[in-house]
Amino acid sequence: MNINKLRIFHEVFVTGSITRAAERSYVSQPAASKMLANFEDEIGYKLFVRNNGKLIPTDEALYLHEEVYGILQGVNHLEDSIKRAKNSKTGRLRIATIFGPSYQFLPELIAEYMKANPGVDVSLHLSGCSAIRQGIASGQYQIGLVDKAQSSSKHDSVAFDLPCYCAVPKDHPAAQLDVIHPNDLLDLSWITLDSENATTKALKRIYAEMGLPLNRTLEVHTTIHGLSFVNLGMGATLVDILNFRYFDKVFQLPNVVLKPFYPSIVEPLEVLTSNLSPLSGLAKDFYDALIRKLEIQTQLPPDTKHASR
């Protein structure tokens, strides 16, 4: 299948004219007519009928054009990539992440990276941990951010513990404290992630060790859902330090106050890459910037490191 024939078919489909199709394809009209006729001979049916001097697509052409247009888009993208690669530092970066880092942390880092590397195409995918791990192992993604789990023979990983803050309604007495403790929330329900989440398990363990009842009435899938319920006065939730740092910038939730929580709870985060194939130079640059920023952003401010009562 000749790509030039597909282009002529597309241009005739769009313009209704062999003459205009030839001009837009930078070929002569006889050459364009011949390519279209050859294409029709190859596929075995007519693509256009003439009506009042204009070429009208047949039903078969209407059906075929969507596929042809997709092919042409892919070819054009490939040609552009080849041209850019000849003259600049280009490539593609494929990242997959769980929800938490996607709110602002990763978009901000990716924006900085793309400004420094304008020829790079970046794709950011949100998915579950299992799918991300499989995607890294298969080469679908180059870098993945997941909840920390057991080591794997298919992955290299760097682990971080993200300290958590407590989000409470601003009219609750705990919102006035420097540090919130479980005893300060006995009249407030907890809004947590699922029972298998590390932060939920840690919260249950702390309450059990202190002999306190854990009033857990709402289970949510993401931090933003938990914060939305807190904003409605429905209870308290935990927020990792990455989303804490971007809270004012990202979340328009005027009824939420974030405070340090003690005993401390951390949310585990793991940065994955494949140990079967090395990162490209561009991907390695982003990976190094990601690790540096996580090392900085996950550090608690000095006045909250030893919070206790």
C-alpha positions as CSV (number, residue, x, y, z in Angstrom):
1,M,0.0,0.0,0.0
2,N,1.6,3.3,-1.2
3,I,1.3,6.1,1.4
4,N,1.1,8.7,-1.4
5,K,-2.0,7.0,-2.7
6,L,-3.5,7.3,0.7
7,R,-2.7,11.0,0.9
8,I,-4.3,11.6,-2.5
9,F,-7.4,9.8,-1.4
10,H,-7.6,11.9,1.8
11,E,-7.1,15.2,0.0
12,V,-9.8,14.3,-2.6
13,F,-12.1,13.3,0.2
14,V,-11.5,16.7,2.0
15,T,-11.5,18.9,-1.1
16,G,-13.8,17.1,-3.5
17,S,-11.3,18.0,-6.3
18,I,-8.5,16.2,-8.0
19,T,-7.0,19.6,-8.9
20,R,-7.0,20.8,-5.3
21,A,-5.8,17.4,-4.0
22,A,-2.8,17.6,-6.4
23,E,-1.9,21.1,-5.3
24,R,-2.1,20.2,-1.6
25,S,0.0,17.1,-2.3
26,Y,2.6,18.9,-4.5
27,V,2.1,16.6,-7.5
28,S,0.7,17.2,-11.0
29,Q,-3.0,16.7,-11.7
30,P,-2.4,13.7,-14.0
31,A,-0.2,12.1,-11.3
32,A,-2.9,12.6,-8.7
33,S,-5.6,11.1,-11.0
34,K,-3.4,8.1,-11.8
35,M,-2.7,7.4,-8.1
36,L,-6.4,7.6,-7.2
37,A,-7.3,5.3,-10.1
38,N,-4.5,2.8,-9.1
39,F,-5.8,2.9,-5.5
40,E,-9.3,2.1,-6.6
41,D,-8.0,-0.8,-8.8
42,E,-6.1,-2.2,-5.9
43,I,-9.0,-2.2,-3.5
44,G,-11.6,-3.2,-6.1
45,Y,-14.3,-0.5,-5.7
46,K,-15.0,3.1,-6.6
47,L,-14.2,5.7,-3.9
48,F,-15.9,8.8,-5.5
49,V,-18.7,9.7,-7.9
50,R,-18.8,13.0,-9.8
51,N,-21.8,15.2,-9.1
52,N,-22.0,18.8,-10.5
53,G,-18.2,18.9,-11.1
54,K,-17.4,17.7,-7.5
55,L,-16.1,14.3,-6.4
56,I,-18.5,12.9,-3.8
57,P,-17.3,10.0,-1.5
58,T,-19.1,6.7,-1.8
59,D,-20.3,4.8,1.2
60,E,-17.1,2.7,1.0
61,A,-15.0,5.8,1.0
62,L,-16.7,7.2,4.1
63,Y,-16.0,3.9,5.9
64,L,-12.4,3.7,4.7
65,H,-11.4,7.3,5.4
66,E,-11.4,7.1,9.1
67,E,-8.8,4.3,9.0
68,V,-6.7,6.1,6.4
69,Y,-6.8,9.4,8.3
70,G,-5.5,7.6,11.4
71,I,-2.6,6.0,9.4
72,L,-1.7,9.4,7.9
73,Q,-1.7,11.0,11.4
74,G,0.7,8.3,12.6
75,V,3.0,8.7,9.5
76,N,3.1,12.5,9.9
77,H,3.9,12.2,13.5
78,L,6.7,9.8,12.7
79,E,8.1,12.1,10.0
80,D,8.1,15.0,12.4
81,S,9.9,13.0,15.0
82,I,12.5,11.9,12.5
83,K,13.1,15.5,11.5
84,R,13.3,16.7,15.2
85,A,15.7,13.9,16.1
86,K,18.1,14.9,13.4
87,N,18.5,18.4,14.8
88,S,17.8,18.3,18.5
89,K,17.6,16.2,21.7
90,T,14.3,14.4,21.4
91,G,12.5,11.4,22.7
92,R,9.5,10.2,24.6
93,L,9.0,9.8,28.3
94,R,6.3,7.5,29.6
95,I,5.3,7.8,33.3
96,A,2.6,6.0,35.2
97,T,1.6,7.0,38.7
98,I,-1.0,6.4,41.4
99,F,-3.3,9.3,42.2
100,G,-1.5,11.2,45.0
101,P,1.6,12.5,43.1
102,S,-0.5,13.4,40.0
103,Y,-2.4,16.3,41.6
104,Q,0.5,18.8,41.3
105,F,3.8,17.3,42.2
106,L,4.4,15.4,38.9
107,P,2.7,18.0,36.6
108,E,5.0,20.7,38.0
109,L,8.1,18.5,37.6
110,I,7.1,17.5,34.1
111,A,6.5,21.1,33.1
112,E,10.0,22.1,34.3
113,Y,11.5,19.1,32.4
114,M,9.7,19.9,29.2
115,K,10.8,23.5,29.3
116,A,14.4,22.3,29.5
117,N,13.8,19.6,26.8
118,P,11.3,21.1,24.3
119,G,11.7,18.2,21.8
120,V,10.5,15.6,24.3
121,D,7.0,14.1,24.2
122,V,5.7,13.1,27.6
123,S,2.8,10.9,28.6
124,L,1.5,10.7,32.1
125,H,-0.9,7.8,33.0
126,L,-2.9,7.2,36.1
127,S,-3.4,3.6,37.1
128,G,-3.4,1.1,39.9
129,C,-0.2,-0.3,41.4
130,S,-0.5,-3.8,39.8
131,A,-1.0,-2.3,36.3
132,I,1.9,0.1,36.8
133,R,4.2,-2.7,37.9
134,Q,3.2,-4.8,34.9
135,G,3.6,-1.8,32.6
136,I,7.2,-1.2,33.9
137,A,8.1,-4.8,33.5
138,S,6.8,-5.0,30.0
139,G,8.3,-1.7,28.9
140,Q,5.0,0.1,28.5
141,Y,6.2,2.7,31.0
142,Q,9.7,3.9,31.8
143,I,9.1,5.2,35.3
144,G,6.3,4.3,37.8
145,L,5.2,5.7,41.1
146,V,3.4,3.1,43.3
147,D,2.6,2.2,46.9
148,K,5.7,0.5,48.3
149,A,5.5,-3.3,48.3
150,Q,7.8,-6.3,48.2
151,S,10.8,-6.2,45.9
152,S,10.6,-7.8,42.5
153,S,13.1,-9.4,40.2
154,K,11.7,-7.3,37.3
155,H,12.1,-3.8,38.9
156,D,14.6,-1.5,40.4
157,S,13.1,0.8,43.0
158,V,13.8,3.6,45.4
159,A,11.4,3.9,48.4
160,F,10.2,7.0,50.2
161,D,8.1,7.4,53.4
162,L,5.8,10.3,53.0
163,P,4.9,11.9,56.4
164,C,1.2,12.5,56.8
165,Y,-0.7,15.5,58.0
166,C,-4.2,15.5,59.5
167,A,-7.0,17.4,57.7
168,V,-9.9,18.6,59.9
169,P,-12.8,21.0,59.4
170,K,-11.7,24.5,60.3
171,D,-14.5,24.9,62.9
172,H,-13.4,21.8,64.9
173,P,-11.3,22.6,68.1
174,A,-8.4,20.5,66.7
175,A,-7.9,23.0,63.9
176,Q,-6.5,25.4,66.5
177,L,-3.8,23.0,67.8
178,D,-0.2,23.0,66.7
179,V,-0.2,19.2,66.6
180,I,-3.2,16.9,66.5
181,H,-3.3,13.7,68.5
182,P,-5.9,10.9,68.5
183,N,-7.4,12.1,71.8
184,D,-8.3,15.4,70.1
185,L,-10.5,13.6,67.5
186,L,-12.7,11.3,69.6
187,D,-15.8,13.2,68.6
188,L,-14.9,13.2,64.9
189,S,-15.2,10.4,62.3
190,W,-12.3,9.3,60.2
191,I,-12.4,9.3,56.4
192,T,-9.8,6.7,55.2
193,L,-8.5,4.9,52.2
194,D,-9.3,1.2,51.9
195,S,-8.5,-1.2,54.7
196,E,-5.4,-2.6,53.0
197,N,-3.8,0.8,52.6
198,A,-0.7,1.4,54.7
199,T,-2.0,4.6,56.3
200,T,-5.3,3.0,57.2
201,K,-3.5,0.1,58.8
202,A,-1.2,2.4,60.7
203,L,-4.1,4.5,62.0
204,K,-5.9,1.3,63.2
205,R,-2.7,0.2,65.0
206,I,-2.2,3.5,66.8
207,Y,-5.8,3.6,68.0
208,A,-5.6,0.0,69.2
209,E,-2.3,0.6,71.0
210,M,-3.8,3.6,72.8
211,G,-7.0,1.7,73.6
212,L,-9.1,4.3,71.8
213,P,-12.2,3.6,69.5
214,L,-11.6,4.3,65.8
215,N,-14.7,5.8,64.4
216,R,-14.2,5.1,60.7
217,T,-17.4,5.8,58.8
218,L,-16.2,6.8,55.3
219,E,-13.9,4.9,52.9
220,V,-12.6,6.7,49.8
221,H,-10.4,5.9,46.8
222,T,-8.2,9.0,46.7
223,T,-7.0,11.8,49.0
224,I,-9.0,14.4,47.1
225,H,-12.2,12.5,47.9
226,G,-11.3,12.4,51.5
227,L,-10.5,16.2,51.6
228,S,-13.8,16.9,49.9
229,F,-15.7,15.2,52.7
230,V,-13.6,17.0,55.3
231,N,-14.5,20.3,53.6
232,L,-18.2,19.3,54.1
233,G,-17.5,18.8,57.8
234,M,-17.8,15.0,57.6
235,G,-14.7,14.1,59.5
236,A,-10.9,14.0,59.4
237,T,-8.5,12.4,56.9
238,L,-4.8,11.9,56.4
239,V,-2.9,13.8,53.7
240,D,0.7,12.9,52.6
241,I,3.3,15.6,52.6
242,L,3.4,16.0,48.8
243,N,-0.2,17.0,48.7
244,F,0.2,19.0,51.9
245,R,2.9,21.1,50.2
246,Y,0.6,21.9,47.2
247,F,-2.7,22.2,49.2
248,D,-3.2,25.9,48.9
249,K,-2.2,25.9,45.2
250,V,-4.3,22.9,44.1
251,F,-7.3,22.4,46.4
252,Q,-9.9,25.1,46.7
253,L,-11.3,23.8,50.0
254,P,-11.8,26.8,52.4
255,N,-13.2,24.7,55.3
256,V,-10.1,22.4,55.6
257,V,-7.1,22.9,58.0
258,L,-4.0,20.7,57.8
259,K,-2.0,20.1,61.0
260,P,0.9,17.7,61.9
261,F,-0.4,14.4,63.4
262,Y,1.2,12.4,66.2
263,P,2.0,9.5,66.6
264,S,3.5,9.9,63.1
265,I,2.0,8.0,60.1
266,V,3.8,7.7,56.8
267,E,2.5,6.8,53.4
268,P,5.0,4.6,51.5
269,L,5.9,5.5,47.9
270,E,8.1,3.6,45.5
271,V,9.7,4.8,42.3
272,L,10.0,1.9,39.8
273,T,12.1,1.4,36.7
274,S,12.8,-1.8,34.8
275,N,16.0,-3.7,35.7
276,L,15.8,-5.5,32.3
277,S,16.5,-2.5,30.2
278,P,18.3,0.8,31.1
279,L,16.6,4.1,30.9
280,S,17.4,6.3,27.9
281,G,19.4,9.4,28.6
282,L,16.4,11.7,28.6
283,A,14.4,9.3,30.9
284,K,17.4,9.1,33.2
285,D,17.6,12.9,33.4
286,F,13.9,13.0,34.5
287,Y,14.4,10.1,36.9
288,D,17.3,11.9,38.6
289,A,15.3,15.1,38.9
290,L,12.3,13.2,40.3
291,I,14.4,11.5,43.0
292,R,16.1,14.8,44.0
293,K,12.7,16.5,44.3
294,L,11.2,13.7,46.3
295,E,14.2,13.7,48.7
296,I,13.6,17.4,49.3
297,Q,9.8,17.4,49.4
298,T,9.4,14.5,51.7
299,Q,11.4,16.1,54.5
300,L,9.3,17.4,57.4
301,P,9.8,21.0,58.5
302,P,12.1,21.2,61.6
303,D,9.4,22.3,64.0
304,T,7.2,19.2,63.3
305,K,9.9,16.4,63.3
306,H,9.6,15.8,67.1
307,A,6.0,16.7,67.7
308,S,4.8,14.9,70.8
309,R,2.7,15.4,73.9
